[in-house]
Amino acid sequence: MSTKDKLGNFQPSQTAKGATLQKLSKLWAKKYVQKHSIPEKAWQSDSPGLRAITAQRLLDSLRTIMIQSWTKTEALLCQEIKRQGINYRLIDPWQITKDTYLIYEKVLLAYADQVTPERLCLFLSPELGRLRHNYTAIDPRVIAFVSLQFHYSGQFLLKSLSPQEQATVSVYFQVIDDCLYMPLQRLYKAAANYEHQSLALVLLRQILPDQALISQQIATRIIDLHPNYHCHSGSLANPSVKSASIRDVELFQVYLWLCVLEKSIAPIQEELFPLCVMLYPSLNVGWELVRHMIHLLGREFSKRLSRQQIPLILPYLQVLWEMFSPEVFPERLPVEALENSA
C-alpha cells in the first residue's frame, strides 16, 4: 500500500521500498553472474580442499599485498591530492588498507566455503555500499584512492595463482570492484521511492539485465576503432584493461540511471565527472575515448528504449556529452570514427 506525504503525493510504503530494493539487488546479482559466467559453474565443481588451500595461501600473503597495493596507488595518484585540491587528511592509508584487508579476507573465506558469486554479491553489496558512502560523504574523489587500492590488491593476489585458479577467483574479486566502484546502494534506495509500475522503475528493470551486454559491446567496438591505443596498463584489448573498460561503461550507465531516479544532474556533476578528471589522465585514458563511449551509449539506448522512455534519459545523456565535450577537453574524436560507429 502507498501513503501520502504532507504535500499529498503518493509515497511507497516501507514494505514496498524493501521489496523494490531486494528485487533490484537480486536482479543485479543475477546479471553479475551471467556477465562473469564460468563454463560448467566451476565455483560449484571445484574441490573444497583445493579451494581452502588456495584461499589460505592468499590469506597468508594479504598483509604484504596491502602494502604493495598502496605503494602503487599512492605513486599513481599522490600528485592529484595537490592538483585537485583534496584535503590530505581525508586520505588515510592505514584505514584504507585495513578496510581492504577485511573485505578481501571475507571474500577469500567465502570462496573457501564455496559461497556462490551471486550469493556473495547479495550479502557483500550492502557492506561495500556503506564503505563507499563513508569515503564519499565529504569528498567523492576519495573513492578513487580506495577503489584503486582494492583493484591493485586483487591484481597482485591473482598473479600468484594458476590460470585455472585465476578464472574462478577473479569472479569473486570482481564483486568487490563492481559494488565498491558503483553507487549501487544509492541507486536501489532511489528506486525504492517509486511506485512499482512507474515509468522510471519499469525502464530500470528493463535495462538492467542488458547493462552488461551493452557495456561489453561498447568496449569491444571501441577496441575495434582504436586498435593501437595504449593506456597506463596496456592496450585496450588487454584482458584486464578490457574488463576495466566494461566496468567503466557500466559505471556511466549506473550514474545515468541514478540521475533519472533522483531527477538531478548532481550525481554526474558532483561525483562522476570529478572522479574521471582525476583518474583518467593518470591512467592515460583519452577524452576522445570517453566521448566515443557516450556516443555509443546513446545509440544503444535509442535501440532499446521506447519513445516514452527516451525523454527520461536523454537530458542527462546530453549533459554528460557537454561536460566531456571538445570545448572542455580539446582532444577530438575523428569524424570518420563517429560515422563508422553505427
C-alpha positions as a Python dict, from the first residue, in 0.01 Angstrom:
ca = {
    (1, 'M'): (0, 0, 0),
    (2, 'S'): (106, 357, -63),
    (3, 'T'): (74, 656, 167),
    (4, 'K'): (53, 1032, 106),
    (5, 'D'): (314, 1278, 223),
    (6, 'K'): (232, 1628, 356),
    (7, 'L'): (201, 1759, 2),
    (8, 'G'): (-45, 1488, -93),
    (9, 'N'): (199, 1295, -312),
    (10, 'F'): (184, 918, -304),
    (11, 'Q'): (485, 753, -141),
    (12, 'P'): (561, 380, -148),
    (13, 'S'): (521, 205, 187),
    (14, 'Q'): (827, 80, 375),
    (15, 'T'): (731, -275, 277),
    (16, 'A'): (719, -176, -91),
    (17, 'K'): (1052, 4, -60),
    (18, 'G'): (1216, -303, 91),
    (19, 'A'): (1073, -527, -179),
    (20, 'T'): (1198, -295, -455),
    (21, 'L'): (1547, -279, -305),
    (22, 'Q'): (1559, -658, -268),
    (23, 'K'): (1436, -721, -622),
    (24, 'L'): (1681, -479, -782),
    (25, 'S'): (1977, -606, -583),
    (26, 'K'): (1887, -964, -678),
    (27, 'L'): (1848, -859, -1042),
    (28, 'W'): (2196, -704, -1030),
    (29, 'A'): (2341, -1018, -871),
    (30, 'K'): (2190, -1240, -1143),
    (31, 'K'): (2316, -1005, -1413),
    (32, 'Y'): (2656, -1007, -1246),
    (33, 'V'): (2681, -1387, -1252),
    (34, 'Q'): (2571, -1400, -1617),
    (35, 'K'): (2833, -1141, -1709),
    (36, 'H'): (3110, -1333, -1533),
    (37, 'S'): (2986, -1682, -1609),
    (38, 'I'): (3238, -1967, -1593),
    (39, 'P'): (3186, -2281, -1802),
    (40, 'E'): (3009, -2555, -1604),
    (41, 'K'): (2991, -2328, -1298),
    (42, 'A'): (3342, -2406, -1184),
    (43, 'W'): (3279, -2242, -846),
    (44, 'Q'): (3043, -2532, -766),
    (45, 'S'): (3258, -2815, -901),
    (46, 'D'): (3594, -2717, -750),
    (47, 'S'): (3722, -2941, -471),
    (48, 'P'): (3655, -2781, -129),
    (49, 'G'): (4002, -2892, -19),
    (50, 'L'): (4172, -2720, -310),
    (51, 'R'): (3968, -2408, -254),
    (52, 'A'): (4070, -2399, 113),
    (53, 'I'): (4438, -2437, 20),
    (54, 'T'): (4419, -2161, -240),
    (55, 'A'): (4233, -1929, -4),
    (56, 'Q'): (4480, -1987, 280),
    (57, 'R'): (4775, -1920, 51),
    (58, 'L'): (4623, -1586, -47),
    (59, 'L'): (4527, -1501, 311),
    (60, 'D'): (4888, -1559, 418),
    (61, 'S'): (5009, -1304, 162),
    (62, 'L'): (4734, -1049, 227),
    (63, 'R'): (4930, -815, 456),
    (64, 'T'): (5222, -789, 216),
    (65, 'I'): (4987, -737, -78),
    (66, 'M'): (4811, -449, 102),
    (67, 'I'): (5141, -263, 136),
    (68, 'Q'): (5239, -323, -227),
    (69, 'S'): (4897, -209, -347),
    (70, 'W'): (4903, 115, -150),
    (71, 'T'): (5253, 191, -278),
    (72, 'K'): (5128, 161, -635),
    (73, 'T'): (4809, 356, -566),
    (74, 'E'): (4995, 640, -399),
    (75, 'A'): (5257, 656, -674),
    (76, 'L'): (4983, 692, -933),
    (77, 'L'): (4764, 945, -753),
    (78, 'C'): (4981, 1130, -500),
    (79, 'Q'): (5017, 1433, -728),
    (80, 'E'): (4641, 1454, -767),
    (81, 'I'): (4595, 1544, -400),
    (82, 'K'): (4760, 1882, -462),
    (83, 'R'): (4641, 1922, -821),
    (84, 'Q'): (4276, 1856, -732),
    (85, 'G'): (4287, 2042, -402),
    (86, 'I'): (4188, 1738, -197),
    (87, 'N'): (4225, 1765, 180),
    (88, 'Y'): (4508, 1521, 252),
    (89, 'R'): (4352, 1435, 590),
    (90, 'L'): (4072, 1258, 402),
    (91, 'I'): (4324, 1012, 256),
    (92, 'D'): (4402, 776, 543),
    (93, 'P'): (4635, 499, 416),
    (94, 'W'): (4602, 292, 733),
    (95, 'Q'): (4221, 295, 732),
    (96, 'I'): (4201, 228, 358),
    (97, 'T'): (4442, -67, 377),
    (98, 'K'): (4263, -201, 685),
    (99, 'D'): (3924, -189, 511),
    (100, 'T'): (4075, -351, 202),
    (101, 'Y'): (4224, -629, 410),
    (102, 'L'): (3898, -704, 592),
    (103, 'I'): (3691, -718, 273),
    (104, 'Y'): (3936, -942, 89),
    (105, 'E'): (3953, -1165, 395),
    (106, 'K'): (3575, -1210, 383),
    (107, 'V'): (3579, -1278, 10),
    (108, 'L'): (3855, -1540, 38),
    (109, 'L'): (3677, -1714, 325),
    (110, 'A'): (3356, -1716, 119),
    (111, 'Y'): (3549, -1862, -173),
    (112, 'A'): (3690, -2136, 53),
    (113, 'D'): (3338, -2212, 180),
    (114, 'Q'): (3208, -2241, -179),
    (115, 'V'): (2968, -1949, -147),
    (116, 'T'): (2843, -1874, -499),
    (117, 'P'): (2940, -1539, -658),
    (118, 'E'): (2570, -1444, -675),
    (119, 'R'): (2527, -1504, -303),
    (120, 'L'): (2849, -1318, -226),
    (121, 'C'): (2727, -1023, -431),
    (122, 'L'): (2400, -1013, -238),
    (123, 'F'): (2546, -1017, 113),
    (124, 'L'): (2859, -811, 43),
    (125, 'S'): (2694, -536, -164),
    (126, 'P'): (2533, -354, 134),
    (127, 'E'): (2861, -356, 330),
    (128, 'L'): (3057, -224, 32),
    (129, 'G'): (2783, 33, -20),
    (130, 'R'): (2826, 159, 336),
    (131, 'L'): (3202, 164, 290),
    (132, 'R'): (3163, 361, -30),
    (133, 'H'): (2928, 607, 140),
    (134, 'N'): (3173, 664, 427),
    (135, 'Y'): (3455, 752, 190),
    (136, 'T'): (3247, 972, -42),
    (137, 'A'): (3049, 1158, 226),
    (138, 'I'): (3285, 1458, 243),
    (139, 'D'): (3466, 1440, -92),
    (140, 'P'): (3356, 1183, -353),
    (141, 'R'): (3701, 1189, -513),
    (142, 'V'): (3843, 993, -219),
    (143, 'I'): (3682, 681, -368),
    (144, 'A'): (3946, 693, -642),
    (145, 'F'): (4217, 606, -389),
    (146, 'V'): (4001, 339, -227),
    (147, 'S'): (3892, 171, -549),
    (148, 'L'): (4248, 163, -686),
    (149, 'Q'): (4373, 12, -360),
    (150, 'F'): (4113, -263, -390),
    (151, 'H'): (4179, -307, -761),
    (152, 'Y'): (4557, -344, -731),
    (153, 'S'): (4520, -572, -429),
    (154, 'G'): (4312, -806, -641),
    (155, 'Q'): (4561, -793, -927),
    (156, 'F'): (4857, -876, -703),
    (157, 'L'): (4670, -1163, -539),
    (158, 'L'): (4573, -1312, -875),
    (159, 'K'): (4931, -1304, -1003),
    (160, 'S'): (5030, -1584, -766),
    (161, 'L'): (4761, -1820, -899),
    (162, 'S'): (4749, -2060, -1191),
    (163, 'P'): (4533, -1959, -1493),
    (164, 'Q'): (4260, -2201, -1382),
    (165, 'E'): (4257, -2059, -1030),
    (166, 'Q'): (4257, -1705, -1167),
    (167, 'A'): (3948, -1781, -1375),
    (168, 'T'): (3741, -1868, -1068),
    (169, 'V'): (3890, -1640, -803),
    (170, 'S'): (3873, -1332, -1030),
    (171, 'V'): (3493, -1367, -1045),
    (172, 'Y'): (3478, -1328, -667),
    (173, 'F'): (3715, -1030, -674),
    (174, 'Q'): (3504, -864, -942),
    (175, 'V'): (3218, -845, -691),
    (176, 'I'): (3432, -602, -491),
    (177, 'D'): (3519, -387, -792),
    (178, 'D'): (3160, -355, -908),
    (179, 'C'): (2993, -296, -571),
    (180, 'L'): (3257, -54, -444),
    (181, 'Y'): (3314, 143, -764),
    (182, 'M'): (2946, 190, -848),
    (183, 'P'): (2684, 370, -635),
    (184, 'L'): (2453, 67, -637),
    (185, 'Q'): (2308, 109, -288),
    (186, 'R'): (2224, 472, -364),
    (187, 'L'): (2056, 356, -685),
    (188, 'Y'): (1849, 95, -500),
    (189, 'K'): (1740, 346, -236),
    (190, 'A'): (1639, 599, -501),
    (191, 'A'): (1442, 329, -684),
    (192, 'A'): (1262, 237, -362),
    (193, 'N'): (1091, 579, -364),
    (194, 'Y'): (900, 495, -683),
    (195, 'E'): (580, 304, -741),
    (196, 'H'): (639, -43, -883),
    (197, 'Q'): (478, 42, -1219),
    (198, 'S'): (626, 391, -1255),
    (199, 'L'): (782, 464, -1593),
    (200, 'A'): (1129, 514, -1440),
    (201, 'L'): (1124, 188, -1246),
    (202, 'V'): (988, -13, -1539),
    (203, 'L'): (1271, 130, -1750),
    (204, 'L'): (1531, 35, -1487),
    (205, 'R'): (1404, -323, -1456),
    (206, 'Q'): (1403, -349, -1834),
    (207, 'I'): (1753, -214, -1899),
    (208, 'L'): (1943, -356, -1601),
    (209, 'P'): (1965, -713, -1738),
    (210, 'D'): (2109, -573, -2064),
    (211, 'Q'): (2359, -343, -1896),
    (212, 'A'): (2648, -592, -1907),
    (213, 'L'): (2583, -678, -2272),
    (214, 'I'): (2566, -309, -2364),
    (215, 'S'): (2896, -247, -2185),
    (216, 'Q'): (3070, -543, -2350),
    (217, 'Q'): (2953, -439, -2696),
    (218, 'I'): (3065, -79, -2648),
    (219, 'A'): (3405, -178, -2507),
    (220, 'T'): (3459, -419, -2797),
    (221, 'R'): (3355, -155, -3051),
    (222, 'I'): (3599, 99, -2907),
    (223, 'I'): (3880, -159, -2923),
    (224, 'D'): (3797, -217, -3291),
    (225, 'L'): (3805, 156, -3362),
    (226, 'H'): (4126, 221, -3164),
    (227, 'P'): (4335, -99, -3205),
    (228, 'N'): (4667, 75, -3137),
    (229, 'Y'): (4563, 276, -2835),
    (230, 'H'): (4752, 208, -2510),
    (231, 'C'): (4650, 327, -2164),
    (232, 'H'): (4853, 304, -1843),
    (233, 'S'): (4800, -72, -1804),
    (234, 'G'): (4843, -174, -2168),
    (235, 'S'): (4643, -196, -2491),
    (236, 'L'): (4266, -170, -2489),
    (237, 'A'): (4250, -535, -2596),
    (238, 'N'): (4445, -648, -2288),
    (239, 'P'): (4201, -864, -2084),
    (240, 'S'): (4243, -666, -1761),
    (241, 'V'): (4213, -334, -1947),
    (242, 'K'): (3904, -453, -2135),
    (243, 'S'): (3749, -568, -1807),
    (244, 'A'): (3811, -223, -1659),
    (245, 'S'): (3665, -60, -1972),
    (246, 'I'): (3349, -269, -1944),
    (247, 'R'): (3318, -173, -1579),
    (248, 'D'): (3355, 196, -1668),
    (249, 'V'): (3077, 175, -1926),
    (250, 'E'): (2859, 15, -1660),
    (251, 'L'): (2959, 289, -1418),
    (252, 'F'): (2842, 559, -1659),
    (253, 'Q'): (2512, 375, -1704),
    (254, 'V'): (2454, 345, -1329),
    (255, 'Y'): (2516, 719, -1285),
    (256, 'L'): (2276, 797, -1570),
    (257, 'W'): (2000, 588, -1410),
    (258, 'L'): (2076, 750, -1076),
    (259, 'C'): (2022, 1091, -1237),
    (260, 'V'): (1691, 968, -1380),
    (261, 'L'): (1570, 843, -1041),
    (262, 'E'): (1692, 1145, -844),
    (263, 'K'): (1579, 1383, -1120),
    (264, 'S'): (1906, 1571, -1087),
    (265, 'I'): (2242, 1608, -1262),
    (266, 'A'): (2415, 1616, -923),
    (267, 'P'): (2540, 1252, -936),
    (268, 'I'): (2724, 1326, -1262),
    (269, 'Q'): (2827, 1679, -1171),
    (270, 'E'): (2946, 1614, -815),
    (271, 'E'): (3076, 1256, -835),
    (272, 'L'): (3129, 1100, -1178),
    (273, 'F'): (3285, 1399, -1354),
    (274, 'P'): (3539, 1491, -1079),
    (275, 'L'): (3633, 1123, -1049),
    (276, 'C'): (3703, 1098, -1423),
    (277, 'V'): (3901, 1424, -1423),
    (278, 'M'): (4125, 1287, -1150),
    (279, 'L'): (4164, 927, -1269),
    (280, 'Y'): (4162, 923, -1648),
    (281, 'P'): (4468, 1142, -1716),
    (282, 'S'): (4668, 939, -1462),
    (283, 'L'): (4559, 616, -1632),
    (284, 'N'): (4621, 762, -1980),
    (285, 'V'): (4256, 729, -2083),
    (286, 'G'): (4197, 983, -2359),
    (287, 'W'): (3890, 1206, -2353),
    (288, 'E'): (3808, 1108, -2709),
    (289, 'L'): (3752, 754, -2583),
    (290, 'V'): (3510, 883, -2322),
    (291, 'R'): (3317, 1084, -2582),
    (292, 'H'): (3304, 784, -2809),
    (293, 'M'): (3165, 574, -2524),
    (294, 'I'): (2892, 832, -2453),
    (295, 'H'): (2806, 844, -2824),
    (296, 'L'): (2773, 465, -2839),
    (297, 'L'): (2564, 462, -2520),
    (298, 'G'): (2321, 699, -2689),
    (299, 'R'): (2293, 466, -2986),
    (300, 'E'): (2229, 166, -2762),
    (301, 'F'): (1959, 346, -2566),
    (302, 'S'): (1787, 462, -2885),
    (303, 'K'): (1768, 96, -2999),
    (304, 'R'): (1641, -43, -2670),
    (305, 'L'): (1408, 220, -2524),
    (306, 'S'): (1060, 327, -2631),
    (307, 'R'): (956, 678, -2735),
    (308, 'Q'): (807, 727, -2391),
    (309, 'Q'): (1127, 617, -2216),
    (310, 'I'): (1385, 810, -2419),
    (311, 'P'): (1291, 1154, -2273),
    (312, 'L'): (1372, 1021, -1924),
    (313, 'I'): (1738, 956, -2005),
    (314, 'L'): (1811, 1199, -2290),
    (315, 'P'): (1860, 1521, -2084),
    (316, 'Y'): (2122, 1354, -1865),
    (317, 'L'): (2295, 1193, -2162),
    (318, 'Q'): (2318, 1537, -2323),
    (319, 'V'): (2460, 1684, -2002),
    (320, 'L'): (2719, 1406, -1998),
    (321, 'W'): (2818, 1479, -2357),
    (322, 'E'): (2851, 1853, -2292),
    (323, 'M'): (3064, 1803, -1981),
    (324, 'F'): (3313, 1589, -2177),
    (325, 'S'): (3289, 1795, -2497),
    (326, 'P'): (3592, 1911, -2700),
    (327, 'E'): (3526, 2263, -2567),
    (328, 'V'): (3608, 2134, -2220),
    (329, 'F'): (3869, 1875, -2320),
    (330, 'P'): (4022, 1967, -2659),
    (331, 'E'): (4108, 1612, -2765),
    (332, 'R'): (3889, 1546, -3067),
    (333, 'L'): (3734, 1224, -3190),
    (334, 'P'): (3797, 1159, -3562),
    (335, 'V'): (3484, 1230, -3767),
    (336, 'E'): (3521, 906, -3961),
    (337, 'A'): (3521, 708, -3634),
    (338, 'L'): (3185, 853, -3537),
    (339, 'E'): (3043, 786, -3882),
    (340, 'N'): (3161, 424, -3872),
    (341, 'S'): (3028, 355, -3521),
    (342, 'A'): (2676, 263, -3635),
}
